[in-house]
Amino acid sequence: AEYMGIILANGSTIVVEPSWKVDVDAEGTTTLNFIEDSHHKQEITEEIVSDPIELSIFGNRFMSIAEQMGRTLQRTAVSTNIKERLDFSCAIFSPEGRLVANAPHLPVHLGSMQEAVIWQIKHLGDDWKEGEVILTNHPVAGGSHLPDLTIISPVYDYDGHVAFYVASRGHHADIGGITPGSMPAFSKSLDQEGIAIKSFKIVKNGTFMEEEVTALLTNPGEGIIGSRNIYDNISDFKAQVAANNRGIQLLKELTKEQGKKKVIAYMQFIQENAALSVKNMLNLLSLKNNFDEDHTIHEMDYMDD
């Protein structure tokens, strides 16, 4: 069958996936035979036009992948912060690092994770290979406060090109600094808050760099206090890598099922639809306050020094 089919019989229903052939003999016995041995679906050649129904389906598929990443992280982690307090977030990003879909986790994470992915793409360039996973938490590299550590993995397609990025951010109980918990109220420099990591390859060639990351967390440099809970740090890092791997697996399955061109097209349609939704919301807000639709509002705020 070129397309999915359903056979309705007395007391049973048979779903026939593409690439399977159905034979029914004179006695009514149904036999399924696999007739195609390809690693991914034949790519669509014609132009893909956004369909509202499929847009909703793909949106939920992407969100479901992010949710399953989160469940993997929660089940695999050992720390109370991630396992019980649920202080983590997972999301999917485009090849340019733009947010595509996220699970309903923490807004403060999701709003800045995109910047973390974009920063790593610009910083590493061609030096970011398949099988390499990045660890980061530095504010200049899209981080929030230092205990929120982000792990980012590229998702390569069957042609060897980056099709997506997946990332997971989790709050670690301690990342060093002058006080336990790494959130000192009276710190005067970033070093006093803990270990700040701009870009560190925590996985190389598919191998978790446990000795190297342990050295980074326990001996971060002169004047910087290292992590007080290294074993939980390492365990939660491995859980975050596992969550990313789950996302990679599911995205590759989706691409195999639907074809790369269609998946990439609907990734872009989802982003365009999100931008249009926000634009419409802002227009309605302007009209509600008796402004023009394209009215620009200026505001100023202050921070205490």
C-alpha positions in Angstrom: 0.0 0.0 0.0 1.3 3.5 -0.9 -0.9 5.0 1.8 -2.1 3.9 5.2 -5.3 1.8 5.0 -7.8 0.2 7.4 -9.5 -3.2 6.9 -12.7 -3.7 8.8 -13.7 -7.3 9.5 -16.1 -9.0 11.8 -14.7 -8.4 15.3 -11.4 -6.9 14.2 -9.7 -4.0 12.6 -6.4 -4.2 10.7 -4.3 -1.0 10.1 -2.1 -1.4 7.1 1.0 0.9 7.2 2.6 2.2 4.0 5.1 -0.3 2.4 3.0 -3.3 3.4 1.0 -5.5 1.0 -2.2 -7.2 2.0 -3.3 -10.6 0.7 -6.6 -12.2 1.6 -7.2 -15.8 0.5 -10.5 -17.6 -0.2 -10.9 -18.6 3.4 -10.6 -14.9 4.5 -7.1 -15.3 6.0 -5.2 -12.0 5.8 -1.5 -11.9 5.2 0.7 -8.8 5.5 4.0 -8.7 3.6 6.6 -6.0 3.8 7.4 -4.9 0.3 9.7 -1.9 0.7 13.0 -1.6 2.5 13.8 2.1 2.7 15.1 4.0 5.7 12.8 6.9 5.3 9.7 8.0 3.4 10.0 9.0 -0.2 10.3 12.8 -0.3 7.5 15.0 -1.6 8.6 16.8 -4.8 5.7 19.3 -5.2 5.4 22.4 -3.1 3.8 21.9 0.3 1.0 24.2 1.3 0.0 24.7 4.9 -3.2 22.8 5.8 -4.9 23.9 9.0 -5.6 20.3 10.2 -2.1 19.1 9.5 -0.7 22.3 11.1 -2.5 21.4 14.3 -1.4 17.7 14.1 2.3 18.7 13.6 2.1 21.2 16.3 0.9 18.6 18.7 3.4 16.1 17.5 6.3 18.5 18.1 4.9 19.4 21.5 4.4 15.7 22.4 8.1 15.1 21.6 9.1 17.9 24.0 6.8 16.5 26.7 8.3 13.0 26.3 11.8 14.5 26.7 10.6 16.0 29.9 9.2 12.7 31.2 12.5 11.0 30.4 14.4 13.7 32.3 12.1 13.5 35.3 12.2 9.7 35.5 16.0 9.6 35.0 17.2 12.4 37.2 18.1 11.9 40.9 17.9 15.4 42.3 14.8 16.7 44.1 14.8 19.9 42.1 14.2 18.0 38.8 12.5 14.8 39.9 10.0 16.3 42.4 10.1 20.0 42.1 10.0 19.8 38.3 12.4 22.7 37.8 13.3 21.9 34.2 12.3 22.5 30.7 12.6 20.8 27.3 12.2 22.2 23.8 12.8 21.8 20.1 14.5 24.4 17.9 15.0 25.0 14.2 18.4 24.7 12.4 18.8 28.4 13.0 18.1 27.9 16.8 14.6 29.4 16.7 12.0 27.9 19.0 9.7 25.4 17.3 7.8 23.7 20.2 8.1 23.3 23.9 6.4 21.4 26.6 4.4 23.5 29.2 7.4 23.7 31.6 9.0 26.9 33.0 8.5 30.2 31.1 11.7 31.7 32.4 13.6 28.8 30.9 11.8 28.7 27.6 12.1 32.4 27.0 15.9 32.3 27.1 16.8 28.8 25.8 16.4 30.0 22.2 19.2 32.5 22.8 21.4 29.8 24.3 21.0 27.6 21.2 21.6 30.5 18.8 24.7 31.6 20.8 26.2 28.1 20.6 25.5 27.9 16.8 27.3 31.2 16.2 30.1 30.4 18.7 30.9 26.8 17.5 30.1 27.1 13.8 31.5 24.0 11.9 33.2 22.8 15.1 29.9 21.3 16.3 29.8 17.8 15.0 27.3 15.0 15.2 27.6 13.0 18.5 28.6 16.2 20.4 26.5 17.7 23.1 27.0 21.1 24.6 26.8 22.2 28.3 26.3 25.9 29.1 24.9 28.2 31.8 26.7 31.5 31.3 24.4 34.6 31.2 26.2 36.0 28.2 25.5 32.7 26.3 21.7 32.8 26.9 21.7 31.5 30.4 19.5 32.6 33.3 21.0 32.2 36.8 23.9 29.8 37.1 22.1 26.8 38.7 20.1 26.5 35.5 22.3 24.4 33.3 21.4 23.8 29.6 22.4 20.8 27.5 22.0 21.1 23.8 22.1 18.4 21.1 22.0 18.8 17.3 19.6 16.5 15.4 21.1 15.4 12.1 19.0 14.1 9.2 19.8 11.1 7.0 21.8 13.4 4.6 24.2 14.6 7.3 22.6 18.0 7.8 21.3 19.6 11.0 17.5 19.5 10.9 16.7 20.5 14.5 18.3 21.2 17.8 16.9 19.8 21.1 17.7 21.2 24.5 16.9 20.6 28.2 17.5 23.0 31.0 17.5 21.9 34.6 18.0 23.6 38.0 20.9 22.0 39.9 21.0 22.2 43.6 24.5 23.5 43.7 27.0 24.8 41.1 29.6 26.3 43.5 29.9 29.8 44.7 30.2 31.4 48.1 27.0 29.9 49.5 25.4 26.5 49.2 22.6 26.6 46.5 24.6 29.0 44.3 22.2 31.9 44.8 24.0 34.2 47.2 22.1 37.4 48.1 25.2 39.6 48.5 27.4 38.5 45.6 29.4 41.2 43.8 30.7 39.2 40.9 29.6 36.3 38.8 32.4 34.1 40.2 30.9 34.4 43.6 27.7 32.9 42.4 29.3 29.7 41.1 30.8 28.1 38.0 29.9 29.9 34.7 30.2 27.8 31.6 30.0 29.4 28.2 30.5 26.3 26.1 31.6 22.8 27.1 31.4 19.6 25.1 30.0 17.2 27.7 29.6 14.5 25.0 32.2 13.8 22.3 31.8 11.1 19.6 28.8 9.8 21.6 30.9 9.4 24.8 30.0 11.2 28.1 33.1 13.1 29.3 32.6 12.3 32.9 36.2 12.9 34.0 36.5 16.2 32.2 33.2 17.6 33.5 34.0 16.4 37.0 37.3 18.3 36.9 35.5 21.4 35.6 33.0 21.4 38.5 35.5 20.6 41.2 38.4 22.7 40.1 36.9 25.6 38.2 39.8 28.0 38.7 41.5 30.4 41.1 39.1 32.1 43.5 36.0 30.1 42.4 34.4 27.6 44.8 33.4 24.3 43.0 30.3 22.3 43.3 29.4 20.8 46.6 27.1 18.1 45.1 29.1 16.7 42.2 27.4 13.3 42.2 24.0 14.8 41.7 25.3 17.2 39.1 26.8 14.3 37.0 23.6 12.1 37.4 21.4 15.0 36.3 23.7 15.8 33.4 23.3 12.2 32.2 19.5 12.5 32.6 19.5 15.7 30.5 21.6 14.0 27.8 19.1 11.0 27.9 16.2 13.4 27.5 17.8 15.0 24.4 18.5 11.6 23.0 14.8 10.7 23.4 14.0 13.9 21.5 16.4 13.0 18.7 15.0 9.5 18.4 11.4 10.8 18.1 12.3 13.5 15.6 14.0 11.0 13.4 11.0 8.7 13.6 8.8 11.6 12.6 11.0 12.5 9.7 11.1 8.9 8.6 7.4 8.7 8.8 6.4 12.0 7.1 9.5 12.8 5.0 12.1 15.5 5.7 10.6 18.1 3.3 7.1 17.9 4.9 8.4 18.0 8.5 10.7 21.0 7.8 7.9 22.8 6.0 5.4 22.4 8.9 8.1 23.4 11.3 8.3 26.7 9.4 4.5 26.9 9.2 4.2 26.5 13.0 6.7 29.4 13.5 4.8 31.6 11.0 1.5 30.8 12.7 2.9 31.6 16.1 4.2 35.0 14.9 0.9 35.8 13.3 -1.0 34.9 16.5 1.2 37.2 18.6 0.8 40.0 16.0 -3.0 39.6 16.1 -3.0 39.6 19.8 -0.9 42.9 20.0 -3.2 44.5 17.4 -6.3 43.6 19.4 -4.6 45.0 22.5 -3.9 48.3 20.7 -7.5 48.6 19.5 -8.8 47.7 23.0 -6.8 50.7 24.4 -7.9 53.0 21.6 -4.6 53.0 19.8 -3.9 52.3 16.1 -3.3 48.7 15.2 0.4 49.4 14.5 0.9 51.7 17.5 4.3 51.6 19.2 4.4 51.9 23.0 7.6 53.1 24.7 8.3 52.2 28.3 11.2 52.6 30.8 12.1 50.6 33.8 14.9 50.9 36.4 17.0 48.4 38.4 18.4 49.0 41.9 22.1 49.0 42.0 
